[in-house]
């Protein structure tokens, strides 16, 4: 619970945390797509042969392989394994991002309802972690004494 509270505090609220997650996932999946294109679909042999205007093709599409996985090779197997591992990591990161949003929603509710700290104070940086811990201790003692 304290980890999710600190994570919410560290990112200064829900919106920055969501923005960070979206940027990370976009970067991750863009890297996967670019890697697949560069490793599987780009004909590097033809591209290396291109040394001047006469030896080069006119269009970039002439350097793209239509069906890169039609031939069985160790290289294709390694590219497929790389893509699968990267995709599994991307799926794991997506689920982790969703879980962090859920934790952040719980932390926001705790900050606003229990501790009385609104999002503007948090985003502005006018509250320190020490203040949050002290308010939580006070709230915990008050709650414990009432029972």
C-alpha positions in Angstrom: 0.0 0.0 0.0 2.8 2.4 0.9 4.5 1.6 -2.4 1.4 2.7 -4.4 1.1 5.9 -2.2 4.7 6.8 -2.9 4.4 6.0 -6.6 1.4 8.3 -6.8 3.3 11.0 -4.8 6.5 10.6 -6.9 4.7 11.0 -10.2 2.7 14.0 -8.8 -0.7 12.5 -9.4 -2.7 10.3 -11.8 -2.4 12.2 -15.1 1.5 12.3 -15.1 1.5 8.6 -14.2 -0.8 7.7 -17.0 1.2 9.9 -19.4 4.4 8.2 -18.4 2.9 4.8 -19.0 1.5 5.7 -22.4 4.8 7.1 -23.5 6.7 4.0 -22.3 4.3 1.6 -24.0 4.3 3.6 -27.2 8.1 3.6 -27.3 8.2 -0.1 -26.5 5.8 -1.2 -29.3 7.3 1.3 -31.8 10.7 -0.3 -31.1 9.2 -3.7 -31.7 7.7 -2.7 -35.0 10.9 -1.0 -36.2 13.0 -3.9 -35.1 10.7 -6.3 -37.1 11.0 -4.1 -40.1 14.7 -3.7 -39.9 15.5 -7.4 -39.1 12.9 -9.2 -41.2 11.5 -7.1 -44.0 14.5 -5.1 -45.1 16.8 -6.8 -47.7 20.1 -6.0 -46.3 22.0 -7.9 -49.0 20.5 -5.7 -51.7 21.1 -2.6 -49.6 24.8 -3.3 -49.1 25.2 -3.9 -52.8 24.0 -0.3 -53.4 27.2 1.7 -53.8 26.3 4.3 -56.4 23.3 5.4 -58.6 23.7 2.6 -61.1 23.8 -0.2 -58.6 20.9 1.0 -56.5 17.2 0.4 -57.0 14.9 3.4 -57.7 12.4 2.8 -54.9 12.8 1.9 -51.3 10.0 -0.6 -51.7 12.5 -2.6 -54.0 14.5 -3.3 -50.8 11.5 -4.7 -48.9 11.0 -8.5 -48.7 7.4 -9.5 -49.3 7.4 -12.7 -47.3 10.4 -12.7 -45.0 9.4 -15.9 -43.1 8.7 -18.0 -46.1 12.2 -19.6 -45.9 13.3 -21.6 -42.9 16.6 -20.4 -41.5 18.3 -19.9 -38.2 18.2 -16.2 -38.7 14.4 -16.2 -39.2 14.0 -18.4 -36.1 16.1 -15.9 -34.0 14.0 -13.0 -35.4 10.8 -14.8 -34.5 12.1 -15.6 -31.0 13.1 -12.0 -30.5 9.7 -10.8 -31.6 7.9 -13.2 -29.3 10.0 -12.3 -26.3 9.6 -8.6 -27.0 5.9 -9.0 -27.5 5.6 -11.0 -24.2 7.5 -8.2 -22.4 5.1 -5.6 -24.0 2.0 -7.5 -22.8 3.5 -7.8 -19.3 4.3 -4.1 -19.4 0.7 -3.3 -20.5 -0.7 -5.3 -17.6 1.7 -3.7 -15.2 0.6 -0.3 -16.5 -3.1 -1.2 -15.9 -2.3 -2.4 -12.4 -0.4 0.9 -11.6 -3.4 2.9 -12.8 -5.6 0.9 -10.4 -3.2 1.4 -7.5 -3.0 5.1 -8.4 -6.8 5.5 -8.3 -6.8 3.9 -4.8 -3.9 6.2 -3.7 -5.8 9.3 -5.1 -8.9 8.4 -3.1 -6.8 7.9 0.0 -4.9 11.2 -0.5 -8.1 13.2 -1.2 -10.6 11.6 1.2 -8.5 10.4 4.1 -5.5 12.8 4.2 -7.2 15.8 2.7 -4.5 16.4 0.1 -5.9 17.5 -3.2 -4.3 16.9 -6.6 -3.3 20.6 -7.1 -1.1 20.6 -4.0 0.6 17.4 -5.2 1.1 18.5 -8.8 2.5 21.9 -7.6 5.0 20.2 -5.4 3.9 22.1 -2.3 3.7 18.9 -0.2 6.6 16.7 0.8 6.6 13.0 1.4 7.3 13.6 5.1 4.1 15.6 5.5 2.1 12.7 3.9 3.6 10.2 6.3 2.8 12.4 9.3 -0.8 12.9 8.1 -1.1 9.2 7.6 0.3 8.5 11.1 -2.2 11.0 12.6 -5.1 9.4 10.6 -4.0 5.9 11.7 -3.8 6.9 15.4 -7.1 8.7 15.2 -8.8 5.7 13.5 -7.2 3.2 16.0 -8.4 5.2 19.0 -11.9 5.4 17.7 -12.2 1.6 17.9 
